[in-house]
Structures are given as structure tokens and as C-alpha cells.
Amino acid sequence: MKILVINSGSSSLKYQLFDMTSGEVLAKGLCERIGGECGIITHKRPGHEPYKAEPVLPDHGAALSLVLGLITDKELGVIEHIDEIEAVGHRVAHGGEMLKSSSLIGEKELEYLYSIVDINPLHGPPAIKGIEACKKLLPKVPQVGVFDTSYYSTIPDYTYICPLPYEYYEKYKIRRYGFHGTSHRFVTAECAKIMGKPLEELKIITCHMGNGSSITATKYGKALDTSMGFTPQDGLIMGTRSGAIDPTVLTYIMKTENVSAQEMDDIINRKSGLLGVSGVSNDCREIWEAADAGNKRAKLALDMLINDVKKIVGSYLAEMNGADALVFTAGIGENDFAVREGVCRDMDFFGIKIDEEKNKNAARGEFNDITAPDGKMKVFIIPTDEEYMIAKDTQNLVK
């Protein structure tokens, strides 16, 4: 079975074509600057040089049409005809309260996704555009939505209800939803395999750390708590997002600076976090360079990141009465040994202790066990693979 996985952004479209018989990625790529004067596409196949071009991409439909043309091209393609694509899996950030597991996307589901755009304005519209483009160009092919929020359908009400007048939950469904669920689900399952134990017997804390970051506590196979909330804005400090903050700070700035709600939303989502504090970048690599050169604000931003992760991990250890494993994944989690070292430093009271050499020399893009010989809790680096998880869910549903 060949499955196309689509991840649509506001001006981008990522894709991977899987052969599920072997689990092989036949082709993958990225369309950028959709809707701009000149787009960019990068198309990759194993064993070949990447193909790059700058076509005009007026919308997601045009981008997808180009992708389908490339994967069936005589020279650049990997299949002979688009009829070989048996299903399409879509990464959808938000499934609301109705879509609590991966689902076939029919008219009812699409209508529901439209209805929750108000609580998912950033990620909702592009995901819908991607689904509609696929329905138009591949009308006979099943479309499957895999929702980041669905992993958190098991968290208890005392975790997801916001401490506001209850009517706001009843009227607007304001609650903790959680995000990055597909990544957390994948690395949690991989962790159980590595440890050789059933997931239902383990307590695992997973740290998905990139430009957007979240931490999740999974107890005996079910998500118990997660750091992101009503939006992906909540939790620890991120690349350009503030993370958790006293809400009165926002209203104070809005009053004193005469800032609108839309402008405030832009500030906390795009101008804050590591970028806002450091004044250097939202990229940890550039911030470390600045910190090493003596930039105090860069050092402050990194200290805040490390401290935020420690606090959230510590709270989850309290919630679950300990854990069997701590897992790092995604761009920072997999590649930044200094952040991992900072998070795990002085955590030996909880049994968290890492081997500094193994941590520093951990191979990129591979599984690494960085637990110290006398560490009581396992500490792993596990590369995430959300696209494969989406393909697997799609395969299971279509079958």
C-alpha cells in the first residue's frame, strides 16, 4: 500500500510518499511560499540529488498538483501513476472535542473542522486547504485526518478544565487540548519497545523540543497531562512564543501600550520566547553562540528554557509518583546536548542522571541511551517520526 502524507502550513506544504509494505519513504519534499510571487519546491528521493525549482504556486491546490506531477514524472518520479496512491493522511493540529482519534475525513468531519477554526486560527485553515485540494485532485482516494489533539482525549477533567467561569467551557469549549500528540505518541511507543515492556506498565515523560515545544506525561499507556493548553502557546518558553505567563501581564500591556487583542496575539506568538528575551534569534544554535561570546540576554534565554523544562518534568513526576523514563525528541531535544545536560543536572533526587560523554557524543538522528550507570530512571534520545505515525494510522483506517 502506498500512502501520501500531507502537512499543510499557511504558505507551505510538506509531503512524504510511503510504501507501507516495506515502510520505505519513496519520496518527500516541501513546497514553500505558496500564494507568493514565486514559490519554491524541493523534491527528494533516496539515492538521488534533490530537485529544486521556483514555480508559481498560487494556492495549495497548485502545490499539490505539482507534487503529484513530480512523483509520477518519468525522470524524477517514483511511481508510474497517481492511481497507485491508495490513501492520503493529513496532519491536522486540532480535532476539537469531536475528533478524538484518527478519522476518515468526509463531509461531516470537514464541516466540523470549519466550525472550530475560531479556536484554531493558525493551523486550521491551511489543514482544510490541504484536505480540500486532495479531495479535488484525488476524488476516489480516502482522506484520513490524524489529529495532534487526539492523544490527549484521555486526560482527566481536572487537568483540562481552565479555572475560569465554567460557562466559557460550555459555550466556547475553552479547555486544555494539548498538541504535538502524534510525536509524543510515537516516541512513547518506541520507548516501551526499547525497554522491552508493555506501554501499559510504564510511566514516561516525553519532551518534544523544537521551535514549538511541549512536554507530556503518559501513565500506563494513556496521556495524563501536557504542557500546551487551549493553544500551542501555553507551557514552556519556545522559539518565538512566550509559553505560560501571568495573564494580567497581557492586559496590562494592552492598556498601557494601547495594543489590540490581535497585536497582543502577534507579540506573544511571534515576537516573544527565546527571540524576545535574547534579542538574537529563535534558533538555539545561534543563541548558544551569542551566549558563549558573552551575551547575557542570550544566556538568560537559555537558562529560562532549561528551568522551564525542569519545572514541568518535576511536576509530572509528582503527578505520576515517579517515572520509568525521560525522553528527549525533536530539533532541540535530539540535537542540543547542552540543553539536555542542563535539564538533567541536579535531578538525581528523582533518579535522573546522565552520562555526560554519551550525551555530548550522541549520534544525530539516532536512538541514544544517555543514562548514567547509577541512574535510576532511563533517559533516552528518540528521533520522532510523525509522518510515519500518520501513514500507519491511515493504513489501519483504510484497511
Number of C-alpha atoms within 10 A of each C-alpha: 14 23 23 25 26 27 20 25 20 19 17 22 23 22 21 22 25 23 17 15 8 8 13 13 19 18 21 21 19 20 27 22 21 24 17 13 11 14 19 18 24 16 23 21 18 11 6 9 9 13 13 14 12 14 18 17 25 16 18 26 20 17 28 21 15 15 23 19 15 18 23 16 14 11 8 17 19 15 19 11 13 15 12 13 19 18 22 26 31 27 25 26 25 26 24 22 13 11 18 18 17 24 19 18 19 13 9 8 16 15 12 14 23 13 13 18 16 12 16 19 11 15 16 23 19 20 25 19 17 25 26 17 19 22 18 11 15 19 11 12 18 19 25 26 28 30 24 26 24 24 25 25 20 15 19 12 11 8 14 21 17 16 9 10 8 12 10 12 14 10 8 11 17 19 21 23 29 30 29 24 24 25 23 29 24 19 25 27 14 17 26 20 12 13 13 9 11 13 20 12 12 20 25 31 30 28 28 27 23 19 18 22 28 28 27 28 29 28 21 15 19 19 22 22 26 29 25 23 23 18 19 22 25 21 23 27 29 27 25 24 28 23 24 15 14 7 8 9 9 16 16 12 13 15 10 8 9 12 16 13 12 8 12 17 15 14 18 18 18 16 19 21 27 28 23 21 21 21 16 20 18 24 16 23 13 13 24 20 14 18 19 12 11 11 16 12 18 27 19 15 27 22 14 18 19 20 17 18 25 18 13 21 23 15 15 23 18 12 14 17 10 17 24 19 22 22 25 25 25 22 18 22 22 28 23 20 18 17 22 23 17 17 20 21 14 13 14 14 8 16 18 23 23 26 16 16 11 15 23 15 11 19 13 12 15 11 18 20 17 22 21 18 10 12 16 18 20 22 27 23 28 25 24 25 16 21 26 22 19 28 29 17 19 27 19 10 15 16 7
